[in-house]
Amino acid sequence: MSRIVEKEGYKKPIVNCVIMDLDGCIADDRRRRIHIPDWPKYYADILNDSVFPEQLFLWHRIQREVPIFIFTGRPEYLHNDTKEWLRIHGLEYAKMFMRPDKSKDATWKLKSEWLSFIQSNGVSPSLVYEDDPSCCSMFAGAGLVVHQVLRSAQ
């Protein structure tokens, strides 16, 4: 199981949250997608990702009302870069779940495990923002409201 990364200073008891994915949802990864499935190349330049403006607006609105939990398929070795990218763009969050470095598990499987973990700890997600169709199906199958983020290749 991945470790839970908590934002320093976040002290409120958490009973509700919104789950957000990063790449393709808030982080504009379109220029990096040419490297899939060469994951080291795909992730090499994450600090230079821009933010989708409409998602930035939503993130800021949501973070005022409810904690944001990040569920990302990014491997844990990118923790510091990811945390820096979030800081640069003013994206506050309560918890972040990342793929264990050596994991080859399907992303939907990891996110399902993280969902079970937070639910077993009394947290009930109210909404999910996700772009991966298999993850969207998993979250919807678990009874959650899912906003699938679809983007053009441009």
N, C-alpha and C positions, 0 to 999 in steps of 0.2 A: 504494500500500500504506500502511496506517495505521502510525503510529509505535508502537513498543512502549514502554509506560510501565512503568518498574520501580519497585518500592517501595524507597525508600532503605534501605540497610543489608542488603538481601537479597543475600548473597554466595555461597550454596551453588550448586555446579554442578547444573543441572536436567536430569534425564534422564526424569522421569516427572512428570505433573501431573494435576489434575482441572480440567476446564473448567466454569465456572459462568456462566450468563447472570444478568443483574440483574433487569430489570423483569418482574414476574410470577413470578419464581423465588424471589428473596430479598427484593426490594423490592416491597412491596404497592402496586401501581399501579392497583388497581381503581377508586379514586375519580377517577383521571386518564383512564381509558379512554374516558370520554364525549367527550373531545376528539379522538380518532382520527377522521380523518386530519389534523387540524390539529396538526402535530408541534410547532411552537413553543408552543402552548397546552398540549399534552400534557406537554412537558418543563418547563414554567415552574415547577412546584412540587415538584421532585424532592427537595429538602432536607427536606420534611415527610413523606416516605414513611415508613411504619413497616416493620418487618422481620417476615416470617412467622416465628413462634417456632420451629416445627419445622425450618425451613431454617437458622435461626440456630444451633440445636443441631448440625445436620449440618456447617455451615461450620466451626464451632469444632473439631469432632472431626476433620474432614478436614485443616484447616490444621496440626494437630499432626503429621500423618503425611506429607503430601505437599503440594507447592506448588499453589496455586490460581491458575489463569489465568482472568481475566475476559474473556469475549467478549461485548461488548454492542453493540447496535444504536444506542446513544446516540451522537450526534455529538460530535466532539472539542471543540467549543466548551463542552461541559458537563464537561470534564475536571476542573476545579477543584471544581465543585459535587459531582461524583461522588466524587472523592477525599475531600472533606470529609464526605459522607454515610457513606462507608465507615469513616472515622476515628471519627465520632460513634458508630457502632454496633459498633466494635471488630472490624471485618472485615479481617483481614490477607490480603494477596495478593502474588504474586510478579510477575505481569505483567498488564497490562490493554491490550486491543485495543479501539479505538473507531472508529466510522464516520467516515471523512473528512467534513468539514463539507459539502462540495458533492456528496457521493455520493448517487445515486439508485438504486444497485444494490440488488437484493433482499438481505435480510439473510442468507439461506442462502448466497448467492454470496460475500459478504464473509467469512462465517465459514468457508467452504470454503477461501478463499485464506489466511486466518490459520492454519487447520489445516495446510495444505500447508507454509506458512512454518515453523511450529514443528517439524513433522516433518522438514523438510529440514535443520533445525538440531539434530537428534538428540533431540528431545523426543517421548516417546510418551505421549499421554494415556491414562489408564486408565479414566476415567469422565467422563460429560458430564451436567450438569443443565441442562435447556432446556425452555421451554414452547411455543415456536413449532413447529407440526407439520412445516413444510417444513425447518426446521433439524434437527429430530430425525431426519427421513428422510435428510437429507444425512449427518449424523454416523453413523447406523446403516449407511448405504450404504458409508461409509468403513471399516466394520468395528469401530466403537467401541461400547462399552456405553453406552446412553443411558437416563437416568431422565427421562421426560417429566413435567413438573410440570403437573398439571391443577388448576384452581381453579374454584369456583363464582363467579358474578358478584357474589355478596354479600360 
